[in-house]
Amino acid sequence: MILISFLFPLFSGAAEVSMAFSKEIPPYIFEKNNTGIEIDIISAALALKGHTLKPHYFPLGRIPYAFTSNLVDAAMGDMGVDLTLHGGFYAKPAVIYNNVFITLKNRAISIKKPSDFDSLRVVSFQGAEKRYPKWLKKVKDENRFYGVSDQLTQVRLLYYGRYDVVLSDRYIFKYFAKKLKLMHLLDMQEVEEHKLTVDKPADYRPVFRDNKIRDDFNVGLQKLKESGEYQKIYDKYIN
């Protein structure tokens, strides 16, 4: 009996964790290959405690619904919806998106305060108006806000002049602007970044239905950072 107990797998509580992710958000999420900065970090953090990640992809605004409807065991974030009310346990953030307001330089748009948005049309990810109500509530109320998960569409709408401002992670915007250039779909134009949002780590916390798996994830994430593997994952995609 002692021998059998000794040979029992080290990770006897290991589980397959189905997690709701947004559809394609390079360089953070590549849906086709189940890779990207965010997926690789979460997968590696879970793996350190023997768990395996099984990504499921939804439009960004449907991620909370996927969790509250028990379609998945976890979610990459809450998109402004408090998931503790639905049995969720919040973990430490795997990544923090570096969100900025982006405008075309030749438009000479100045953004220094919320009232500067009074006549501007803004395109961003779904749920951005909930995350940044100080800047976007009036824009949303006056139907000048468009939330769309397709980041390529966001860049197109800015370059084609359909919208005045994109709120996006700077790395995501650069990735898709470069992609459009390589596809010969537009001429690159200079842009300006307006860093007026204060990113809060709490906005990017994964949510788990099982508090033990949440704890395992937190431990694994810390070990990734201490070992340097966390930064290596970033460097792999950004450099």
C-alpha positions as CSV (number, residue, x, y, z in Angstrom):
1,M,0.0,0.0,0.0
2,I,2.8,2.4,0.8
3,L,4.5,1.6,-2.6
4,I,1.2,2.2,-4.4
5,S,0.7,5.5,-2.6
6,F,4.2,6.6,-3.4
7,L,3.8,5.8,-7.1
8,F,0.5,7.7,-7.3
9,P,0.9,10.6,-9.7
10,L,2.3,13.8,-8.2
11,F,-0.5,15.9,-9.6
12,S,-3.4,13.8,-8.4
13,G,-5.7,16.8,-8.5
14,A,-4.7,17.8,-12.1
15,A,-7.6,18.9,-14.3
16,E,-8.4,20.0,-17.8
17,V,-9.4,23.6,-17.5
18,S,-11.7,24.9,-20.2
19,M,-11.3,28.7,-20.4
20,A,-13.2,31.3,-22.4
21,F,-10.9,33.5,-24.5
22,S,-11.6,36.2,-27.0
23,K,-11.4,35.4,-30.6
24,E,-8.1,36.3,-32.4
25,I,-6.2,39.1,-30.7
26,P,-2.6,38.9,-32.0
27,P,0.0,38.9,-30.5
28,Y,-1.9,37.8,-27.4
29,I,-4.2,35.2,-28.8
30,F,-3.8,33.2,-32.0
31,E,-7.0,31.1,-32.2
32,K,-5.9,28.8,-35.0
33,N,-2.9,27.4,-33.1
34,N,-4.0,28.0,-29.5
35,T,-1.0,30.2,-29.0
36,G,-0.1,33.8,-28.2
37,I,1.3,35.7,-25.2
38,E,-1.8,35.3,-23.0
39,I,-2.6,31.7,-23.9
40,D,1.0,30.6,-23.5
41,I,1.4,32.3,-20.1
42,I,-1.9,30.9,-18.7
43,S,-1.2,27.4,-20.1
44,A,2.3,27.4,-18.6
45,A,1.2,28.7,-15.2
46,L,-1.5,25.9,-15.0
47,A,0.9,23.3,-16.2
48,L,3.3,23.9,-13.3
49,K,0.6,22.3,-11.1
50,G,-0.3,19.6,-13.6
51,H,-3.4,21.2,-15.1
52,T,-4.0,21.5,-18.9
53,L,-5.6,24.4,-20.6
54,K,-8.4,23.9,-23.2
55,P,-9.2,27.3,-24.8
56,H,-12.6,28.0,-26.1
57,Y,-13.2,31.2,-28.2
58,F,-16.0,33.7,-28.0
59,P,-16.6,37.3,-29.1
60,L,-15.2,39.5,-26.4
61,G,-18.6,40.6,-25.1
62,R,-19.8,37.0,-24.8
63,I,-17.0,35.9,-22.4
64,P,-18.9,36.7,-19.2
65,Y,-22.0,34.9,-20.6
66,A,-19.9,31.8,-21.4
67,F,-18.8,31.7,-17.7
68,T,-22.2,32.4,-16.2
69,S,-23.9,29.9,-18.4
70,N,-21.4,27.2,-17.3
71,L,-20.0,26.7,-20.8
72,V,-16.5,26.9,-19.4
73,D,-14.6,26.4,-16.2
74,A,-12.8,29.8,-16.4
75,A,-12.6,33.0,-18.3
76,M,-9.6,35.2,-19.4
77,G,-11.4,38.2,-17.9
78,D,-14.8,39.5,-16.8
79,M,-15.2,42.4,-19.4
80,G,-16.6,44.6,-16.6
81,V,-19.1,42.0,-15.2
82,D,-18.6,41.0,-11.6
83,L,-18.3,37.2,-11.8
84,T,-18.0,36.6,-8.1
85,L,-21.8,36.8,-8.2
86,H,-21.7,33.7,-10.4
87,G,-19.2,31.6,-8.4
88,G,-16.1,33.1,-9.9
89,F,-12.7,33.3,-8.1
90,Y,-10.4,36.0,-9.4
91,A,-6.7,35.2,-10.0
92,K,-3.7,37.5,-10.5
93,P,-3.5,39.0,-14.0
94,A,-1.6,36.9,-16.6
95,V,-1.1,40.0,-18.8
96,I,-2.0,43.6,-18.7
97,Y,-3.0,45.2,-22.0
98,N,-1.3,48.6,-22.6
99,N,-4.3,50.5,-23.8
100,V,-3.9,53.9,-25.4
101,F,-6.1,56.3,-27.5
102,I,-4.8,56.4,-31.1
103,T,-5.5,59.0,-33.7
104,L,-4.1,59.9,-37.1
105,K,-1.4,62.5,-36.7
106,N,-2.6,64.5,-39.7
107,R,-5.9,65.1,-38.0
108,A,-4.1,67.0,-35.2
109,I,-6.7,65.8,-32.6
110,S,-6.0,66.8,-29.0
111,I,-7.2,64.6,-26.3
112,K,-6.5,65.8,-22.8
113,K,-9.9,65.6,-21.0
114,P,-13.2,63.6,-21.4
115,S,-14.9,66.6,-23.0
116,D,-12.5,66.4,-25.9
117,F,-14.5,63.3,-27.0
118,D,-17.7,65.4,-27.3
119,S,-17.6,65.3,-31.1
120,L,-15.4,62.3,-31.7
121,R,-16.4,58.8,-32.9
122,V,-14.6,56.0,-31.0
123,V,-14.0,52.4,-32.0
124,S,-12.6,49.9,-29.5
125,F,-13.1,46.4,-28.1
126,Q,-16.5,45.3,-26.7
127,G,-16.9,46.4,-23.1
128,A,-14.4,49.3,-23.4
129,E,-17.2,51.7,-22.4
130,K,-17.7,49.8,-19.1
131,R,-14.0,49.7,-18.4
132,Y,-13.4,53.4,-19.2
133,P,-16.7,55.1,-18.3
134,K,-15.0,58.4,-17.5
135,W,-14.0,58.8,-21.2
136,L,-16.6,56.8,-23.1
137,K,-19.9,57.0,-21.3
138,K,-21.1,60.1,-23.1
139,V,-19.7,58.7,-26.4
140,K,-21.7,55.5,-25.9
141,D,-24.9,57.3,-24.8
142,E,-24.7,59.4,-28.0
143,N,-24.2,56.4,-30.3
144,R,-20.7,57.5,-31.2
145,F,-19.0,54.4,-29.9
146,Y,-18.6,51.1,-31.8
147,G,-17.4,48.0,-29.9
148,V,-16.0,45.3,-32.2
149,S,-13.8,42.3,-31.4
150,D,-12.1,42.3,-34.8
151,Q,-9.0,44.4,-34.3
152,L,-8.3,44.5,-38.0
153,T,-11.6,46.3,-38.5
154,Q,-10.7,48.8,-35.8
155,V,-7.5,49.8,-37.7
156,R,-9.3,50.0,-41.0
157,L,-12.0,52.3,-39.6
158,L,-9.4,54.7,-38.3
159,Y,-7.3,54.8,-41.5
160,Y,-10.4,55.1,-43.7
161,G,-11.7,58.0,-41.6
162,R,-14.9,56.3,-40.5
163,Y,-13.9,56.8,-36.8
164,D,-11.7,59.4,-35.2
165,V,-10.2,57.4,-32.3
166,V,-9.2,53.8,-31.6
167,L,-8.8,52.7,-28.0
168,S,-6.5,49.7,-28.3
169,D,-3.4,48.0,-26.9
170,R,-0.5,49.6,-28.7
171,Y,1.1,46.2,-29.6
172,I,-2.2,45.0,-31.0
173,F,-2.7,48.1,-33.1
174,K,0.8,48.0,-34.5
175,Y,0.5,44.3,-35.4
176,F,-2.7,44.9,-37.4
177,A,-1.5,48.1,-39.0
178,K,1.6,46.2,-40.2
179,K,-0.6,43.4,-41.5
180,L,-2.8,45.7,-43.5
181,K,0.4,47.3,-45.0
182,L,1.7,43.9,-46.0
183,M,-1.6,43.0,-47.6
184,H,-1.3,46.3,-49.6
185,L,-4.7,47.4,-48.3
186,L,-3.6,50.8,-47.1
187,D,-0.8,53.3,-47.0
188,M,0.7,53.6,-43.6
189,Q,-0.1,56.9,-41.9
190,E,1.6,58.3,-38.8
191,V,-0.4,58.0,-35.6
192,E,-0.4,59.6,-32.2
193,E,-0.9,57.9,-28.9
194,H,-2.7,59.6,-26.1
195,K,-1.9,57.8,-22.9
196,L,-4.8,58.9,-20.7
197,T,-6.1,55.6,-19.4
198,V,-4.7,54.3,-16.1
199,D,-4.6,50.5,-16.5
200,K,-5.6,48.6,-13.4
201,P,-4.3,45.1,-13.0
202,A,-7.7,44.1,-11.6
203,D,-9.2,44.6,-15.0
204,Y,-7.2,41.8,-16.5
205,R,-7.7,39.0,-13.9
206,P,-8.6,35.6,-15.1
207,V,-11.6,34.0,-13.3
208,F,-11.9,30.4,-12.2
209,R,-14.9,28.4,-11.0
210,D,-12.6,26.3,-8.8
211,N,-10.7,28.2,-6.1
212,K,-8.1,25.5,-5.8
213,I,-7.2,25.7,-9.5
214,R,-7.2,29.5,-9.1
215,D,-4.7,29.1,-6.3
216,D,-2.6,26.7,-8.4
217,F,-2.6,29.2,-11.2
218,N,-1.4,32.0,-9.0
219,V,1.5,29.9,-7.7
220,G,2.4,28.8,-11.2
221,L,2.3,32.4,-12.5
222,Q,4.6,33.6,-9.7
223,K,7.1,30.8,-10.5
224,L,7.0,31.7,-14.2
225,K,8.0,35.3,-13.4
226,E,10.7,34.3,-10.9
227,S,12.3,31.9,-13.4
228,G,12.3,34.4,-16.3
229,E,10.1,32.2,-18.4
230,Y,7.3,34.8,-18.3
231,Q,9.5,37.5,-20.0
232,K,10.7,34.9,-22.5
233,I,7.1,34.3,-23.6
234,Y,6.6,38.1,-24.2
235,D,9.9,38.4,-26.0
236,K,9.0,35.5,-28.3
237,Y,6.1,37.3,-29.8
238,I,7.0,41.0,-29.5
239,N,10.7,40.8,-30.6
